[in-house]
Amino acid sequence: MNMPKIPLGEWIDSLVNWITITFTGLFSFLNSTIEGLLNILVDVLSAGPPVVIMMILALLVTYTSKWPLGIFTIICLLLIDNLGYWESSIQTLAIVILSGILTVVVGLPIGVWCAQRKSVRNIITPILDFMQTMPAFVYLIPAILFFGIGVVPGIIASFIFAIAPTIRMTILGIQEVPKDLIEASDAFGSNSSQKLFKVQLPLATPTIMAGVNQSIMLALSMVVTASLVGAPGLGADVYRAVSQINVGQGFEAGLSIVFIAIILDRITQNLRKPAYERIVSRKIVFSILAILVVFTALISEVKNEEVEEGNPSGVGAQTEYEIIGIEPGAGIMTQARNAMKDYGLDNWQLVEGSSAAMVAELKKAYDQKELIIITGWSPHWMFSSFDLKYLDDPNETFGGSEEIHTIVRKGLDQDAPGANTILDQFFWETIDMEEVMVQIEEGTDPAQAAEEWIAAHQDKVAQWTNGAQEGNGNPIKLVYVAWDTEIASTHVIGKVLEQNGYNVTLSQVEVGPMFASVANGSADAMVAAWLPSTHLEYYNTYKDDIVDFGPNLQGTKNGLVVPEYVDIDSIEDLK
Ligand code: PBE
């Protein structure tokens, strides 16, 4: 059938665009409110030495779920601290608690409303179904555009993902209240709010709490996803471990998440009927807790006021001492971390996320002429779309000018000699790569951009394929990371191999897995090794199990990049 494609994607794009522009004010208000609340929570949880918080949490678990669990809690928390994940855990705990509070504050009234009105319920239920089945990743995309990268889009996405159970269970709980009790309260002449607060809600509480418990567990399950857009905490530790193939670290961080899950689960499950309620009443415990929280919050706010120093109009203050980074495993991230040490930028933070999120953040800041510092590299189309400059790097922490190498698995010359030859002879210039990148950025599909470039540069391609045997449909698997540079190069070389008779698959992975897969032979080749310095660590780890074909492009550069209108010139100026 020859029907034109319905431009659903484009409609959504323009809708999101419109929302972004129209509600800028609202978003920045929400952004600062949520971030402010989160900071308070983090401050409260990290006031005083860790042991104090551990004791309080353990006591709370003991109170709600008996002493053996309290002991278990203290052991878990001590272990987390010992493994070095205490700070991350505090971040995660704060994020989950805040998402939990938000789901209750928003979800409960919606649930009540749905329970009372069938028409509302008929509208909300399908929306909830939709929200729960849409992959949570998808929410991250508009969330980045609305809120920038950092913890807020993560919290919002978790909130959307997690709110459904609270609403559903509230509806269920209220509907399950026996009819005769409602009739009785009607008979006593109670109005609808009396009925709600004195009869329905109290009777529905166990069901509602089960929903809240589910919501909190769902929010916790979002922490890894949220770290893709820069949310800190245990999720970021897991993500970093994946992108660097660090099994041990992945397990430790994962285990910490499990511990936090158990603790939160026990507390929320038994909150309504604590195990030791007879000994100390709930009111007393919760009042003490509330007073403690408010008190620490106030104290840490006062302390914060005192330490607020430095020049409020300086670059640091205006960027909140944040450098916007990319995938945690990227070589440039290691360089940036080293640079922060080298140049003594102790109060700065490197935000982890992804290349796409970084670019979105840059676009946003650039449009509003706000200060921003990113980890940047060339060749990259961003230099032609925006007026940008590299900050001077007198210590050469970012390694100066580099090359991109082609690396193939051992034995490829035997199994696919033609592909081996082509990959070996693949070499092009920065302007070639840029041509493809700009095309892709302007909306051309990468495969098509590659084809067009090949058609326009037959002479160059002929040099690569010179003397290469036909592929006869043999499979070739190329791996790459979703950096703009490698999207371009991998698609071009992939198409060339295809035109020479190979059956090519491209697979997009994280940095560590990219090297590892070529080393263990599960992928055939990659054209994305930035050397000698950016990927040195990966290179050294795998160098005995790979074949290095040398550079396919020369003259690349990494560094910290700012828009031209930012009036500093060197990394040293950030101090
Ligand atoms: N980058 C920049 C790669 C190589 C240099 C993002 C394309 C990286 O940092 O690992």
Residues whose N, C-alpha, C, O or C-beta is under 5 A from the ligand:
A	BS01	PBE	A330 G331 I332 M333 W377 W483 W530 T534
